[in-house]
Amino acid sequence: MPRRSCLLQNDASTIIGFHDHYRRRMTTREPLVTATELNAHLRKLFGQDMLGLTSDMVTEMEYGMVLTTMEVGEKQLRPGRIISGPTVFAACDAALFYACLSVYGLDMMMLTSDMQIRFLRPAKGTRLHARGRILSVGSKLITGQVVAFTDDESKPVAVAQGSCVPPKKPVES
């Protein structure tokens, strides 16, 4: 019986690595919730003032990937017009959560299990972006990473990695 591998194909010219396979697999599916649906749902649940936002937070959504944009107000700025660390962390946590929703569906009972963040440079400006992507989807944990940036995506202000716990599906009797 031939050995099966989801990473390698039999034809030597089409051997693909893990990251190429994963990227191809993640981008060929449609997200289970769109950016428009998620923004409308968030407005309905939290009102317009969620995290002090004045506009839609989710700007792009694909299966396993999300881009959020946060207009930062005066309350979230430190001296020198630097965006506060808790605000950057909140944006990263939200981006991870929304990326998880793109692969799991619109279930708000998903919980962040853990998150580590590394601040790389001061976040100067009044607009904060966070790009989250899913690394692994399991039955008990969904793991992802987030890159936060202000004006230039090639100069991240923070990187975070974390996991969300999906809700248990009800047992059918």
Residue pairs with C-beta under 8 A, 6 or more apart in sequence:
6 21
7 16
7 17
7 18
7 21
8 15
8 16
9 15
9 16
16 24
26 62
26 63
26 64
26 65
26 133
26 134
27 62
27 63
27 64
27 65
28 63
29 63
29 64
30 63
31 61
31 62
31 63
31 64
31 102
31 103
32 63
32 101
32 102
32 103
32 104
32 105
32 106
33 41
33 61
33 101
33 102
33 105
33 106
34 61
35 56
35 58
35 59
35 60
35 61
35 66
37 106
38 58
38 61
38 98
38 101
38 106
39 56
39 57
39 58
41 106
41 108
42 50
42 57
42 58
43 50
45 108
48 54
50 57
51 57
51 70
51 90
51 91
51 94
52 72
52 73
52 75
52 76
53 70
53 71
54 71
55 69
55 71
57 68
57 69
57 70
57 94
58 66
58 67
58 68
58 98
59 67
59 68
59 69
60 66
60 67
61 67
61 98
61 102
62 102
63 102
63 103
64 99
64 102
64 103
64 133
64 134
64 137
65 99
65 102
65 131
65 132
65 133
65 134
66 95
66 98
66 99
66 102
66 131
66 132
66 133
67 95
67 129
67 130
67 131
67 132
68 91
68 94
68 95
68 98
68 129
68 130
68 131
68 132
69 127
69 128
69 129
70 87
70 91
70 127
70 128
70 129
70 130
71 126
71 127
72 83
72 87
72 125
72 126
72 127
72 128
73 126
76 83
76 84
76 87
77 83
77 84
77 126
78 84
80 122
80 124
81 124
81 125
81 126
82 122
82 123
82 124
83 123
83 124
83 125
83 128
83 150
83 157
85 119
87 128
88 117
88 119
88 123
88 128
88 148
88 157
88 158
89 115
89 117
89 158
89 160
91 128
91 130
91 148
92 115
92 117
92 130
92 132
92 146
92 148
92 158
92 160
92 162
93 112
93 115
93 160
93 162
94 130
95 130
95 131
95 132
95 146
95 148
96 112
96 115
96 132
96 144
96 145
96 146
96 160
96 162
96 164
97 110
97 112
97 164
98 132
99 132
99 133
99 134
99 144
99 146
100 110
100 134
100 142
100 144
100 164
100 166
101 107
101 110
102 134
103 134
103 137
103 142
104 110
104 137
104 142
104 166
107 166
107 167
109 167
110 142
110 164
110 165
110 166
110 167
111 164
111 165
112 162
112 163
112 164
112 165
113 141
113 162
113 163
113 164
113 165
114 162
114 163
115 160
115 161
115 162
115 163
116 160
116 161
116 162
117 158
117 159
117 160
118 158
118 159
118 160
119 157
119 158
120 156
120 157
120 158
120 159
121 155
121 156
121 157
122 157
123 148
123 150
123 157
123 158
124 150
125 150
125 151
127 150
127 151
128 148
128 149
128 150
128 157
129 148
129 149
129 150
129 153
130 146
130 147
130 148
130 149
131 146
131 147
131 149
131 153
132 144
132 145
132 146
133 144
133 145
133 146
134 142
134 143
134 144
135 143
135 144
135 145
135 161
136 142
136 143
139 166
140 165
140 166
141 163
141 164
141 165
142 163
142 164
142 165
142 166
143 161
143 162
143 163
144 161
144 162
144 163
144 164
145 159
145 160
145 161
145 162
146 159
146 160
146 161
146 162
147 153
147 156
147 158
147 159
148 156
148 157
148 158
148 159
148 160
149 155
149 156
149 157
150 157
